[in-house]
Amino acid sequence: MVLLTFAKAEAEAVSYGKPVVLAHGDSHYFRINKPLLGSKSRRRIENIMHVETFGADDVHWSRNTNSTKC
């Protein structure tokens, strides 16, 4: 298991410069948003998207397509 602190996620996403998705489940809501603020600028980190899905009893599949040619 890899632990990713907010500071590390922020630094990696900002230096990467391309879209980053942070996804998790196990809630009763489906949300897509960009809630993370930079620790120094206090401005939204535009290339980080947060995706929250329903819990395990309600999710039966996931499809992800990734490309390094962005």
C-alpha positions in Angstrom: 0.0 0.0 0.0 1.3 3.4 -1.0 0.5 6.4 1.3 0.3 9.7 -0.6 0.2 12.8 1.5 -1.5 15.9 0.3 1.8 17.8 -0.1 3.2 14.9 -2.2 0.1 14.7 -4.4 0.1 18.5 -4.9 3.8 18.5 -5.8 3.5 15.6 -8.2 0.3 16.9 -9.9 1.7 20.4 -10.4 5.0 19.1 -11.8 3.2 16.6 -14.0 1.1 19.3 -15.6 -1.4 16.9 -17.1 -4.8 15.8 -15.7 -4.7 13.7 -12.6 -7.7 11.8 -11.2 -8.0 10.9 -7.5 -10.8 8.2 -7.3 -12.3 6.4 -4.3 -15.5 4.7 -3.4 -17.5 3.5 -0.4 -19.9 6.4 0.0 -23.6 7.0 -0.8 -22.8 9.7 -3.3 -21.4 10.1 -6.8 -19.4 13.3 -7.2 -16.9 14.7 -9.6 -15.2 18.0 -8.5 -12.0 19.9 -8.2 -11.9 20.7 -4.4 -8.1 20.8 -3.8 -6.4 24.1 -3.1 -2.7 24.8 -3.4 -1.0 24.9 0.0 0.9 28.2 -0.9 -1.4 29.9 -3.5 -4.7 28.8 -1.9 -6.0 28.6 -5.5 -7.7 25.6 -7.0 -5.3 23.0 -8.4 -6.9 22.8 -11.9 -5.4 19.5 -13.1 -6.5 17.4 -10.1 -10.0 16.0 -10.4 -11.7 14.1 -7.5 -14.1 11.3 -8.4 -16.2 9.7 -5.6 -18.3 6.6 -6.4 -20.9 4.5 -4.6 -19.8 1.8 -2.2 -18.9 -1.8 -3.1 -22.5 -3.1 -3.0 -23.5 -0.6 -5.7 -20.5 -0.7 -8.0 -19.9 -3.7 -10.2 -17.5 -2.4 -12.9 -15.0 0.2 -13.7 -13.5 1.2 -17.0 -10.4 3.4 -17.3 -8.6 4.4 -20.4 -5.1 5.9 -20.0 -2.8 7.2 -22.7 0.7 8.6 -22.5 0.1 10.5 -25.8 -1.7 13.4 -24.2 
